[in-house]
Amino acid sequence: MKSIVLLLFSSLTILGLNFNACAPSHDLNTNDKTYEMEFEGRERNYIVHLPPEAKMRKPIPLLFNLHGGGGTAKGTPGLTFGRFNTLANRDGFIVV
């Protein structure tokens, strides 16, 4: 019984860590810019998605879309199948 539980837990852990590889790839569009910063001695990347210029004529909301452990900035849109970026384009907000 312990070996079955351990196998199940290990399988779920590996699946969780590789989820970005399973998610569809979403290429960056012209409104996406990648930035780098250093935090606690490690390089971190983040992507800023801007809605179309017509939606940015007034102050607009900002949404921070954070990935879980093992994720990457480039893979994060795939976790929602690009829906945050699609909504940002439609409703006019920034996604980081």
DRENVEX-728619 format. One line per field, with one value per residue (C-alpha): residue in three letters; x, y, z; chain. Coordinates in Angstrom, 1 decimal, padded with zeros to 4 digits. Layout:
BEGIN
aa: [ALA / ...]
u: [X / ...]
v: [Y / ...]
w: [Z / ...]
ch: [A / ...]
This chain:
BEGIN
aa: [MET / LYS / SER / ILE / VAL / LEU / LEU / LEU / PHE / SER / SER / LEU / THR / ILE / LEU / GLY / LEU / ASN / PHE / ASN / ALA / CYS / ALA / PRO / SER / HIS / ASP / LEU / ASN / THR / ASN / ASP / LYS / THR / TYR / GLU / MET / GLU / PHE / GLU / GLY / ARG / GLU / ARG / ASN / TYR / ILE / VAL / HIS / LEU / PRO / PRO / GLU / ALA / LYS / MET / ARG / LYS / PRO / ILE / PRO / LEU / LEU / PHE / ASN / LEU / HIS / GLY / GLY / GLY / GLY / THR / ALA / LYS / GLY / THR / PRO / GLY / LEU / THR / PHE / GLY / ARG / PHE / ASN / THR / LEU / ALA / ASN / ARG / ASP / GLY / PHE / ILE / VAL / VAL]
u: [000.0 / 002.8 / 004.5 / 001.2 / 000.8 / 004.5 / 004.1 / 000.9 / 002.5 / 005.7 / 003.7 / 001.6 / 004.7 / 006.4 / 003.2 / 002.9 / 006.5 / 006.2 / 002.8 / 004.3 / 005.6 / 002.0 / 000.3 / -000.1 / 002.6 / 001.6 / 004.1 / 004.8 / 003.0 / 004.1 / 002.4 / 004.5 / 007.9 / 010.2 / 012.2 / 014.9 / 015.7 / 017.8 / 016.3 / 018.2 / 021.1 / 018.9 / 017.9 / 014.1 / 012.1 / 008.7 / 006.6 / 004.4 / 001.4 / -000.2 / -003.6 / -004.1 / -003.2 / -006.9 / -007.6 / -004.8 / -006.1 / -007.0 / -005.7 / -006.2 / -006.0 / -002.9 / -003.1 / -000.2 / -000.5 / 001.9 / 003.0 / 003.6 / 006.9 / 008.8 / 007.1 / 008.6 / 007.6 / 007.4 / 005.2 / 002.8 / 000.4 / 000.0 / -001.3 / -004.5 / -004.3 / -003.6 / -007.0 / -005.6 / -004.0 / -007.1 / -009.2 / -006.7 / -007.0 / -010.7 / -011.3 / -008.2 / -005.9 / -002.2 / -001.0 / 002.4]
v: [000.0 / 002.4 / 001.8 / 002.6 / 005.8 / 006.7 / 005.9 / 008.0 / 010.9 / 010.8 / 010.6 / 013.7 / 015.6 / 014.9 / 015.7 / 019.0 / 020.0 / 019.3 / 020.9 / 023.7 / 021.2 / 019.7 / 023.1 / 024.5 / 026.9 / 030.6 / 032.7 / 036.2 / 038.8 / 042.3 / 043.7 / 041.4 / 042.5 / 040.3 / 041.8 / 040.5 / 041.3 / 039.8 / 038.8 / 037.2 / 036.4 / 034.7 / 036.0 / 036.3 / 036.9 / 038.4 / 039.2 / 042.3 / 041.9 / 045.2 / 045.4 / 047.2 / 050.9 / 051.9 / 050.3 / 052.3 / 055.8 / 056.0 / 054.4 / 050.6 / 047.8 / 045.6 / 041.8 / 039.8 / 036.2 / 034.1 / 030.6 / 027.9 / 026.2 / 024.9 / 027.3 / 029.9 / 033.3 / 032.0 / 029.0 / 030.9 / 032.0 / 028.3 / 027.5 / 029.5 / 028.7 / 032.3 / 033.4 / 036.2 / 037.8 / 037.4 / 039.0 / 041.8 / 042.6 / 042.5 / 044.3 / 046.6 / 045.6 / 044.8 / 041.2 / 040.7]
w: [000.0 / 000.9 / -002.5 / -004.3 / -002.4 / -003.1 / -006.8 / -007.0 / -005.2 / -007.3 / -010.6 / -009.6 / -008.6 / -011.9 / -013.8 / -011.9 / -012.5 / -016.3 / -016.7 / -018.8 / -021.3 / -021.7 / -022.1 / -025.6 / -026.6 / -027.0 / -028.8 / -027.7 / -029.8 / -030.6 / -027.4 / -025.2 / -023.8 / -021.7 / -018.9 / -016.6 / -013.0 / -010.3 / -007.0 / -004.1 / -006.5 / -009.2 / -012.5 / -012.9 / -016.1 / -016.5 / -019.5 / -019.8 / -022.1 / -023.2 / -024.8 / -028.1 / -028.1 / -028.5 / -025.1 / -023.4 / -023.7 / -020.0 / -016.8 / -017.0 / -014.5 / -013.9 / -013.4 / -011.9 / -013.3 / -011.1 / -012.0 / -009.4 / -008.5 / -011.5 / -013.9 / -016.2 / -017.4 / -021.0 / -020.0 / -017.8 / -020.6 / -021.5 / -018.1 / -019.0 / -022.7 / -023.4 / -021.9 / -019.7 / -022.8 / -024.8 / -022.1 / -021.7 / -025.4 / -025.2 / -021.9 / -021.7 / -018.9 / -018.5 / -017.7 / -016.0]
ch: [A / A / A / A / A / A / A / A / A / A / A / A / A / A / A / A / A / A / A / A / A / A / A / A / A / A / A / A / A / A / A / A / A / A / A / A / A / A / A / A / A / A / A / A / A / A / A / A / A / A / A / A / A / A / A / A / A / A / A / A / A / A / A / A / A / A / A / A / A / A / A / A / A / A / A / A / A / A / A / A / A / A / A / A / A / A / A / A / A / A / A / A / A / A / A / A]
